[in-house]
Amino acid sequence: MNLCGHSCHDPGALDAMQSSLRLCSRNDALGNLAVMAAATGVFASGTHWPDIAVAAVLATLSMTASFHIVQQAWAELHAFEGRESSEPVHESQTNHA
């Protein structure tokens, strides 16, 4: 099942919100699988180390995804600001006081 459309295979075609949705959904799915694996590892080994390892992996996934999203949103903001200042102002957009 493809939830995010054809553009999932081309991350460059996604805007920041779509990219955020894709990365967060991916991280949620991987997190669910990893938590089940950690629970199995803790049960089998009797130690807390599998849980700590999975927590470190999930934290890394979240941090890299958030860095990517903020970086992309920042670039989109600057691109939007550049377009906004170069567009002509139409008469209907000006204030007549």
C-alpha positions in Angstrom: 0.0 0.0 0.0 1.4 3.4 -1.0 0.2 6.1 1.3 2.2 9.0 0.1 1.8 8.8 -3.7 4.3 8.5 -6.5 6.5 11.2 -5.3 7.8 9.1 -2.3 10.4 7.7 -4.6 11.7 11.2 -5.4 12.3 13.0 -2.1 13.4 16.1 -4.0 9.8 16.4 -5.3 8.3 16.7 -1.9 7.7 19.9 0.0 8.6 20.2 3.7 5.2 19.1 5.0 5.0 16.1 2.7 8.6 15.2 3.6 7.7 15.5 7.3 4.7 13.2 6.8 6.8 10.6 5.0 9.7 10.7 7.5 7.4 10.6 10.6 5.4 7.8 9.2 8.5 5.9 8.3 9.9 6.5 11.8 6.7 5.4 13.5 6.6 2.1 11.5 10.3 1.4 12.2 9.8 2.4 15.9 6.9 0.0 16.3 9.0 -2.9 14.9 12.1 -1.8 16.9 10.1 -1.7 20.2 8.8 -5.2 19.6 12.4 -6.4 18.8 13.6 -4.7 22.0 11.0 -6.3 24.1 12.0 -9.7 22.7 15.6 -8.9 23.4 15.0 -7.8 26.9 12.9 -10.9 27.6 15.4 -13.2 26.1 18.5 -11.7 27.6 17.2 -10.5 30.9 19.1 -7.2 30.6 18.1 -3.7 29.6 20.7 -3.3 26.9 18.4 -4.1 23.9 16.0 -1.4 25.1 18.8 1.1 25.4 20.1 0.2 21.9 16.7 0.6 20.3 16.2 3.9 22.1 19.5 5.2 20.7 18.5 4.1 17.2 15.0 5.7 17.5 16.6 9.0 18.8 19.0 9.1 15.9 16.2 8.5 13.4 14.1 11.3 14.9 17.0 13.8 15.1 18.1 13.1 11.5 14.5 13.4 10.2 14.0 16.7 12.2 17.2 18.1 10.9 16.2 17.3 7.3 12.8 18.8 7.7 14.0 22.0 9.3 16.7 22.3 6.6 14.1 21.8 3.8 11.6 24.2 5.3 14.3 26.8 5.8 15.2 26.6 2.1 11.6 26.8 1.1 11.1 29.8 3.2 14.0 31.6 1.7 12.9 30.6 -1.8 9.4 32.0 -1.0 10.8 35.2 0.3 12.8 35.7 -2.8 9.8 35.1 -5.1 7.7 37.4 -2.9 10.0 40.4 -3.2 10.4 40.0 -7.0 6.7 39.8 -7.9 5.1 43.0 -9.0 2.5 44.5 -6.7 -0.9 44.6 -8.3 -3.2 47.6 -7.8 -5.7 45.5 -6.0 -3.0 44.5 -3.4 -2.1 48.1 -2.4 -3.8 50.1 0.4 -5.5 53.2 -0.7 -5.7 55.4 2.4 
